[in-house]
Amino acid sequence: MIKLIIQIPCLNEAETLPTTLAALPRRVAGVDVVEYLVIDDGSDDGTAQVARQWGVHHVVSHRRNRGLAAAFRSGVDRALAEGANIIVNTDGDGQYEGGDIEALVTPILHGQADIVIGDRGVSENAHFSPLKRLMQRVGSGVVQHLAGTQVSDAVSGFRAISRDAAQRINITTEFSYTTDMLIQAGRKRMAIATVPVRTHAAARPSRLFKSIPRFVMHTGITMARAFTAYKPLRAFVGTGSLIAFVGMVPILRFLWFWMQGDGSGHLQSLVLGGALLVLGTLVAIMGMVADLVAANRKLMEENLVRTRKLEDMLAAMQRDREPGRTSATAPRRKDAA
């Protein structure tokens, strides 16, 4: 039996959530069970109550606002615990077209992809300002280079994830999961596909960031952290080599004047160049240490995946012992987090 869980991270979405839920599909071709999951990220407008009133199958509530990345992680953890084979993430403000969910999950059902990104057609999307279109294209280009993937809309939150991919992805950022996930997936050689999706005009300003410069700064930090975590040798050794190369310039300058018999008046060049060479060497050594740490992290991630698969096997054995038990009657964990 294939179960699809559609998760919706929410922050004060009580007004728009009913419209979003009404647009979600009740049936999807190739899927046996479709369920909804709402993550209430510390809302104070009764979002969780609205979700329950509208018959949402699973509700996870954060006692205070913890950010989009944390809400996404909580949703994925709950969806995996509920036995989801495919997880679709969408927004609570109705930006995405619920009817496109079937197109998102089809490549996963056919075994063609581990992750599917909904491409909003940023370059021609009438709902985006020219500046936003430019920033989206630049950001997606950087992510493509860092992740080694061909994803034209890297920050789209409308995406589908297979169970195996969800078990292997570990979101570490505190800002937004979108770019972090793609860089991890690309470095772990997962199959990533894109499908065109429709969008609606934003009903309100984004609650993820207050301004475009702030969004660019946080996204840049997220991408740098993810790349450094998965390619530390290239990041640190490359940076160290650049610093050492710059350090060679004043040293060569000093040597030139020294050969001309005027070395005593240019000792500052020798000092500066020597300091930069030492700094570059230390940064390169840091890269070697970070590479060893990265190798240990890979081992820990593999152990984590094995642990999750063992949990799946134990859960399946428990269901076999209780043939009358279904996901609807199974005991639930506490909703609050």
N, C-alpha and C positions, 0 to 999 in steps of 0.2 A: 504494500500500500504506500503510495507516494503522498506525502503531506506537504502542503505549501502553507507557510505562515507569513503573512504580510505585516510587517512591524512599522509602527508610526511613532517616532520620537516627538514628544509634544512639550511645549512650554506655553501655558496660557492659551490653549487652542479650543476652549469650550465653545466659542462662537462658530468657528469654521470646521471643527471636527465632524459634526453630523453630515455636512455636505461631502466631506472627504470620504467618510465611511459609506455613504449612499452610492458613491461612484465606484467603489471597489467591486471587483467581480465576485460572485458567489460560486461560480464554477469556472474551471480552467481546463482546457483540453489536455489530456494526458495526466491530470492530477486527480487523485481520489478524494482528498480532503483539503478544503481551504479554510483557514482560520485567521483571525485578526489578533494582533498584539499591540497594545498602546503602552508606551513608556512615558509616564508623567514625570517630567524632570523638575519637580519642585513647584508646580503650578499653584497659584492661589486663586484661581477662578473656577475651581470645580471640574477641571478637565477629566480627572479619573472618574468622577461620578457620572459625567456625561457619557464617557466610554462604556461604563457598565449599563447605563440606561439604554444604550443603543445595541446592547447584546454582544459587545466585544468579548471574545473568548478568554483572553488573558490580559491582565493589567498589572504592570510593574510601576510602583510609585517610589520616587526618590523623596526623602524628607526635605531636602533643599536642592536648589539648582546646582547641578554638577557639570553641566556643559554637554554639548552635542556628542562629543566622542564617548563620554561616560554613558550617556543614554543609549547610544548605539551598542556599546559593549554589553550593557545590561539586557538589551533586547535580544542580541544574538545568543547570550548565555541562556536566557529563558526559552528562546525558540529551540535551541539544541536540546534542552532538558525536556521539552514537550514533544520531542521526536520529529522535528521538522527535517525533511529531506532537502527542501529549498527554502531560502529566506529571501523575501523581497523587502527592501527598505524604501519607504516613500515619506513625503512630508505631510504634516497635519494641516497646512494652510491651503491645500487644494491646488498647488502649483502644477502637479503632474496629472496626467490623464489616466484614471484607473483602468480604462479599457486597454491600455498598452502593456499591462502586466503580463498578459499571455505571450506577447512578443518577447518580453524580457526572459521568461522562463523557458521558452522553446529551445534555445541552443543548449541549455543545461539538460533538458529532458532528452535531447538527441545525442547527448554525450559529446557535444562540440565545444563546450566551454565550462570553466569552473566559476567564472565571474562574468556577468553581463552588465555593461554600463548603458544607461539610457542617454543617447546623444540628443541634446536639445537643439542642435543646429545653431550653435552660438553665433556664427558669422552672419546668419540671416534671420535670427530670431527677433521679431518685432517687439517682444516684451523686454529686451535688453537695451540699455543705452549704448551709444558708440564706445564710451570709455570702458564699460563693462565687457563689451564684446572684445575689445583689444586686450584687456587684462586676462580674460578667459583664454584667449588664443595663446598669449605668451605663457601663461601658467601651464596650460596643457602641453605646450611644446617642451617646457623644462621637464615636466613629469615624464613625458615620452622618452626623453634622453636619459633621465635617471633610472627609470624602470625598464627601459629597453622594450617598450610596448608601443602599439599604435592606437592610442586612445585620444580622440579629438576633443572630448569634453571630460577632462580629468576630475573636475570638482562636482560633477553631477551626483546628487544624492539618491537618484532613482536608479537602483541597481539590484540585481539578483545574485545570490551566492549559493553555491552548492553546499551540502552539509560538510563534505570533506574539506572544502576551501575554508569554510567558517571555523572548522576545528584547527586549521593550520595558521590562520591569520591571528596575530596578537596586536591589537591596537594599543599603542603606547602614548600617543599624543593626548594632550588635554584640550586641544582646540577643535579640530575637525578631522574625522577619520578618513575622508575621501582620498586625499593624496597619499597618506600613510599606507592605506590598504593597497593602493595600486603599486607603489614602490615595492612593498613586501611581496605582493603577488608576482610582479615581474621578476624580482630577484629569486623567487622560489620556483620559477619556471611554470607558473600556472597558465592555463589557457584563458585569455581574456578576449571577450567579444563586445562589440557595440551594436546597438540597434537604434534607429531613429525613433524618437518619442515626441509626443505633443506636450505643449505646456500652456498654462493659462497665466494671465496677468497677475502679478503679486497683489494679494489682498491687503498687505501691510508691509512696512519696512522690515528688513531682515533683523532677527534677534540674535543672530550669530555674531555680527560685527556692526560697529557703529559707523564706520567709514571705510572707503575703499583702501586708503593707505594702511589702516589698521589690519584689514583683511590680508593685504599683500604681505605685511610684515609677519603676521602669524603663520600664514601659509608658507612663506619662505623659510621660517624657522623650522616648521614641521618637515619640509622637504629636505632641509640640510641635516636634521637629526636622523631622518630615516636613511638617507644615503650614507651618512657617516657610520650608522649602525651596521649596514649591510656591505659597505665597501670601505672599511676603515683604512686598509693599506693604501688604496688609491688616494683617498682623501688626505690622509696625514703625510704620506711619503711625497705626494704631489705638492702639498703645501710646503713641506720642509725643503724640497728641492728648489721650489721657487724662491724661498727666503735665502737659501744658500747661494743661488745664482745671483740674487741682488747683492748679497754680501761680497761676491767676487768682484763687483764693479769698483768699489772704493779700494780694494786690495790691489787690483790691477793699476788703478790710478796712482796709488802710492809707489808701486814698483816702477812705473814709468818715470816718475819724478826722481826716484832713487837712482835709477840708471842714468839720469841726467845730472846727478850729483846734488840734488836738492831734496833729498829724502827727509831731512830733519824738520822741514817746515810743513810736512804733510802727515805727521804721525796720527792725527785724528782720523784720517781715512783708514789707516791700518787698524786702529782700535774699533771703529765702526764696522768695518768689514769682518774682522775677527769675531765680534759679538754676533753679527748676523749669521756667520757660518756655524757658530756654536748653537745658536737658536734653531737654525734649520736642521742640524743634526739631532737635537733633542726632539723636535717635532716628528722627524722621521722615525726615531726610536719609539716615540709614543704610538705611532701607527703600527709598529710591529707588535707592541703590547696589546693595542686595541684589536688587532687581528686575532690574537690568541683568545681574547675575551669573546670576540664574535664567534669563534669556533666553539667555545663552551656554550654560548647562547644557542647555537644551532642544535647542539646535543640536548640541551634542556627543552627546546621547542619540540624536538622529536619525542622526547619522553612525555611531554605534555599531550601530544597527539595520541600516543599509545595509551596514556591514562584515560583520555576521553573515549577512545574506542573500547577500552575495557569497561568503562561506565555504561556504554551503549550495550555491550554484551550482557552485563549484569541486569540492566533494565529489561532487555529482551527476555532473559531467563525468568525474571520476576513476572512479566506479563504472561509467559507460557504457563507458569504455575497457577495463575489466576485468569482463566480463559474468559470470564465474564467481565473483566475489567477493561475499560477503554480510556482513551485520553480524556474523555469528558468526565469520567467518574474517578479518575486517579487523584490521589491526594495532591494538593497544590502546596508549593512552598509559600512562605510569607511574601505578600506583594511588596511591602515596604522595603526599601533599601537605603 
